[in-house]
């Protein structure tokens, strides 16, 4: 029984280490995504302003094409924000805390079993 708990402890310890790395990476990604969203939104507004002031049909078409590309990029960034944004970062932190609590519980159980073995 003790060996099962020790094995579980190793698994949880590895999981916790993995989550810590993911959390750090996700924090960086969330910041980058937020900055990219702001930039693309500004570029779309700029493209709209340019289109409103153009008279040449060819130039208007080119700007509309660029605006469409920017809107698609905005769509992709919003999807990325859902996967790697602040809410995903919070979920990763929650999972990290949960694994830490499980690890603490397993360690306490192992210690209790070892102490009980000593009394026998």
C-alpha positions as CSV (number, residue, x, y, z in Angstrom):
1,X,0.0,0.0,0.0
2,X,2.8,2.4,0.9
3,X,4.5,1.7,-2.5
4,X,1.3,2.7,-4.3
5,X,1.2,6.0,-2.4
6,X,4.9,6.7,-3.1
7,X,4.3,6.0,-6.8
8,X,1.3,8.4,-6.8
9,X,3.5,11.0,-5.0
10,X,6.1,10.8,-7.8
11,X,3.4,11.1,-10.5
12,X,1.9,14.1,-8.7
13,X,5.3,15.7,-8.2
14,X,6.0,15.4,-12.0
15,X,2.6,16.7,-12.8
16,X,3.1,19.7,-10.6
17,X,6.5,20.5,-12.2
18,X,4.9,20.2,-15.6
19,X,2.0,22.5,-14.6
20,X,4.5,25.1,-13.3
21,X,6.3,25.2,-16.7
22,X,2.9,25.4,-18.5
23,X,1.7,28.2,-16.2
24,X,4.8,30.3,-16.9
25,X,4.5,29.8,-20.6
26,X,0.8,30.6,-20.5
27,X,1.3,33.8,-18.6
28,X,3.7,35.0,-21.3
29,X,1.4,33.9,-24.1
30,X,-1.6,35.7,-22.5
31,X,0.4,38.9,-22.4
32,X,1.5,38.6,-26.0
33,X,-2.0,37.7,-27.2
34,X,-3.5,40.7,-25.4
35,X,-0.9,43.1,-27.0
36,X,-1.5,41.5,-30.4
37,X,-5.2,42.0,-30.1
38,X,-4.8,45.7,-29.3
39,X,-2.5,46.1,-32.2
40,X,-4.7,44.4,-34.7
41,X,-7.8,46.3,-33.5
42,X,-5.9,49.5,-34.1
43,X,-4.8,48.4,-37.6
44,X,-8.5,47.6,-38.5
45,X,-9.6,51.0,-37.4
46,X,-6.8,52.6,-39.4
47,X,-7.8,50.5,-42.5
48,X,-11.4,51.6,-42.1
49,X,-10.4,55.3,-41.9
50,X,-8.2,54.9,-45.0
51,X,-11.0,53.2,-46.9
52,X,-13.5,55.9,-46.0
53,X,-11.2,58.6,-47.4
54,X,-10.1,56.8,-50.6
55,X,-11.7,57.5,-54.0
56,X,-9.7,55.2,-56.3
57,X,-11.6,51.9,-56.6
58,X,-8.4,49.9,-57.0
59,X,-7.0,51.3,-53.8
60,X,-10.2,50.8,-52.0
61,X,-10.3,47.1,-53.0
62,X,-6.7,46.7,-51.8
63,X,-7.4,48.2,-48.4
64,X,-10.6,46.2,-48.1
65,X,-8.6,43.1,-48.8
66,X,-6.0,44.1,-46.1
67,X,-8.9,44.8,-43.7
68,X,-10.3,41.4,-44.3
69,X,-6.9,39.8,-43.6
70,X,-6.7,41.8,-40.3
71,X,-10.3,40.8,-39.3
72,X,-9.3,37.1,-39.8
73,X,-6.2,37.6,-37.8
74,X,-8.4,39.2,-35.1
75,X,-10.7,36.2,-35.2
76,X,-7.7,33.9,-34.7
77,X,-6.3,35.9,-31.9
78,X,-9.7,35.8,-30.1
79,X,-9.7,32.1,-30.4
80,X,-6.1,32.0,-29.1
81,X,-7.2,34.2,-26.2
82,X,-9.8,31.7,-25.2
83,X,-7.2,28.9,-25.2
84,X,-4.2,30.8,-23.8
85,X,-5.7,34.0,-22.3
86,X,-6.3,35.2,-18.8
87,X,-9.2,32.8,-18.1
88,X,-7.1,29.8,-19.3
89,X,-4.2,31.1,-17.1
90,X,-6.5,31.1,-14.1
91,X,-7.6,27.6,-14.8
92,X,-4.0,26.5,-15.0
93,X,-3.3,28.1,-11.6
94,X,-6.4,26.4,-10.2
95,X,-5.1,23.0,-11.5
96,X,-1.7,23.7,-10.0
97,X,-3.1,24.4,-6.6
98,X,-5.3,21.3,-6.8
99,X,-2.3,19.1,-7.6
100,X,-0.3,20.8,-4.8
101,X,-3.1,19.9,-2.3
102,X,-3.2,16.3,-3.6
103,X,0.5,16.1,-3.2
104,X,0.3,17.4,0.3
105,X,-2.4,14.9,1.2
106,X,-0.4,12.0,-0.2
107,X,2.7,13.1,1.7
108,X,0.7,13.3,4.9
109,X,-0.7,9.8,4.3
110,X,2.7,8.4,3.6
111,X,4.1,10.0,6.8
112,X,1.1,8.6,8.8
113,X,1.7,5.1,7.4
114,X,5.4,5.2,8.1
115,X,4.8,6.5,11.6
116,X,2.3,3.8,12.2
117,X,4.8,1.2,11.0
118,X,7.3,2.4,13.5
119,X,4.9,1.8,16.4
120,X,4.3,-1.8,15.4
